[in-house]
């Protein structure tokens, strides 16, 4: 599926930078347009001799093209307006010029978050006129199924020293939840710790366990008694 989605006011687009195993999400300033968000499958004919009409199933999914567009922020120096946004945009542009692959997430104004793996195929300045903003385009491809949501389930009441293994599921269900790309955290390490979904009770209290995949997060409250 291809096409364009023009961002409505309040939409935030971010890219993930992982350093030392710790993810940091960086805003991409002045993005004006992204490719379609989501996935569609090609139809696959399943008709047999016994059928009286053609029947279809779903074939391979075709991920959307990702041709991000934005307004270019000209070079700025420290202390000038837009300097911080200039640095953020340049970091993203350099990754695109290097044709890197990284996670991108879209935070919509209604609070919904969608995430996907993005493969950049290059960067260019667009043709323009004296009246236009200097615009840029980075061509790319979505290299994963879009994550629309996550859910954590499991025993959320454990004893001190006890453990509970949480299960992470995604929407849609056929998202490949690669363990190395799932980031786990706890709101209170003195109450409960978490490693790869295994929660261990440390002391009595309540802790919120959070799992994040491709920039989409979900959490569950765990009580230790």
N, C-alpha and C positions, 0 to 999 in steps of 0.2 A: 504494500500500500504506500503510495506517495502522495504528495500534496503539501500544502502549507497550512500552518496554524499561526495566525497573527495573535500575539500575546495581548491579553486584556490587562488593564491597569492593575497593578498589585501582584502580578506573576513574577516569581523569582526563579532563575535558572542558575544552578550551581554545578561545579565539577569537583570531583574528589581527588585529593592529593594524599597519598599514603607515605608517611615518613617513619621509618623504624617500626612498622607494623601498626602505627596509629593513624587513623583517617582524619583528615581535615577537609571540610567543605568550604570552597571558595566561590563567592558570588561572581557571576559574569555580568558586569555592568553594561547597560545600554543594549541588551538583546531586544530585537523588535520582532523576530519571527523564528519559529522552529518548524521542523518537519512534523508530520502527523505523529501523534503519540498513541502507540498501541500496535497491535498485530492482527493480520488477517491470514487465513489459510486459503490456499488454492483449492478449488473443488476437485474431488477425485471420484470418478465414476465407479460405482459398485454394482452396476446392473448385471444380473444373471439371466440365464435362459428362462427361469421360472417367473421372472418379473414381467408385468404387463406395462410398466412404464419405467423410465430411467430412474435410478436411485443414485444418490451421491453421498459421499463422506467427505471428511476434510483431509487434504493432503499436507504437504510441507508448508509451514508458515513462512510468509514473506515479510521480513521486518521492514519497517519504514525507512526511507531515505532520511537522512538528517542534514539538511542544509540550513544551518543556523545563520541568521543575518543580524547585523547590529549597526549602531552608530559608532563611528570611530572617535575615540578620545585622543586628541593630539598630544604630543609630549608636554608634560608638566614637570615643574620642579617643586621641591618640598616647600610647603606653605601656600602654594597656589590652590585655588578651588579645583576640585576634581582630581587632585593628585593621588589620593588613595584609590579612587576608581580607575585612574590611569594605570596604576601598578597592577591592580586586580585584572584588568582587561588584557594587559600585556602578558601576564602570566598564562592566561588562557590562549592567547594568540600564538605564543611561542610553542605551546604544546601541540596546537593544531598544525603549525608549520612543520613540526617534527614528526607529524603523522602518528602521534601517540594513541593508545587505546586506554580509556579510563571511564569510570562511572559518571553519569550525569543524572541529576534529578530535577524535576520541575515541581515547584511548590505553588499550587494554584491559590487564587484569592480566597476560595472557600475552605482552605486548609488541607485539601487532599494533596498527597504527595505521590508522584510516580517516578520510578527509577529504571534505568537501563544502562547497558554497556555500550559505549560510543567509540567507534573507530574513526578517527579523523583521516581524511584523504587529501588535506591541503587547505590553503588559505589564499584569499585574493581580495583585492579592492574592487568594488563595483564601479561601473561607468556612471558618471554623474554630471550634473550641471552646476553652474555657479550658485544657483538658488538652493541646491540640495545639501544635506549633510554628507560628509564623506562616509560612505557605507562600506561594510565588509561582508564577505560570505565565507564560511568554512564548510566545505562539502564533507560529508561523512556517511556512515552507515551504522544502523543500530545492530549490534552484534549479540543481542540477547532478547528474550521475551521481556516485555515491559512488566515490571512489578507494580500492581495496583494496590496491594495491601498484604499485611502479614498478621498472623495470629499465633500467640503462645498458649500452650496448654500443658497441663501436668499437675502433680500434687503441689499445692501452694502452701501446705502446712507441714513443717518438718521440725524435728527436735534438734537441740544443740548437738553437734557432731554428726547428725544425720544428713542424708543426701536425697536429692530428688532430681530426676532427669526430665528436663522440659522438652517439649516437641514444638518445633517451628514449622508452620505451614504457610503457603503463599497463595495469593490470588493473582493470576490463575494457578491451578494446582500443578500444571506442568512446568512451572518455573524450576530451573535447576538450582537448588539451594546448595551451592558449593561451600563446603565448610570453611575454607580458607578466607572466604569473602564475607562471612558472618561475624559481626563484632558484638561481643557480649559485654554488659556492664552492670554494676550494682550501685544503687543509691547509697548504700551503707555497708561498706566492707567489714565493719565491725559487727554486723548482724548476720550477713550472709555473703558468701563469695560465689562467683560463677565462672566456670571454665568449660567452654564448648557445650554449653547448655546444662551442665551438671552443677546444681546448686548445693552448697554445703552450709549448714547452719553453724554460726560462730557463737552467737549469744542471743538471749531473748530479745525480741523486738520485731519490727517490720521493715522490710527492704523491698524496693522496686527493682525488678530485674528487667533489663531492656536488651532486645536483640535488634540489630540493624543490618539490613542487606540492600545493597545498591541505593543507599540513602533513604530507604523506607524503614520506619521503626515501629515496634510494638512493645508492650511491656505487660508485666504481671506482678501483682503484689504478693510477696511471700512472707508468711508469718513464722517465726522461729520461737518455739516454746520449750 
